[in-house]
Amino acid sequence: MGDSGEGLIDNEGRIQERMEELQHNRERARKGTVENPEKVRQLESLQLARKEITRALEHATHPARRAQLTAALEDLDKRIAGLNG
């Protein structure tokens, strides 16, 4: 029984993330043209990868896998900061 409830919670989280993403896209569309579309594409790709790795980290139980995912998150954060800064 617990597994089905967890699935609903995961789906609700994904729906919420999708709603936030749509809102972000709407706001960005209202702002007009993008200065550097390649930079924006790279940033969005890195942010998506970060969400996926964060989700995987939440479910990882093996210490070595958790360490690997944590290192990947740190690398992504550095790359995102490099694009933003």
ZIVEN-V572516 format. One record per pair of residues at least 6 apart in sequence whose C-alpha atoms are under 6 Angstrom apart, sorted by sequence separation. I is the first residue (numbers start at 0). J is the second residue. If there is no record, write none. Layout:
BEGIN
{{I,J} {I,J}}
END
This chain:
BEGIN
{{59,65}}
END
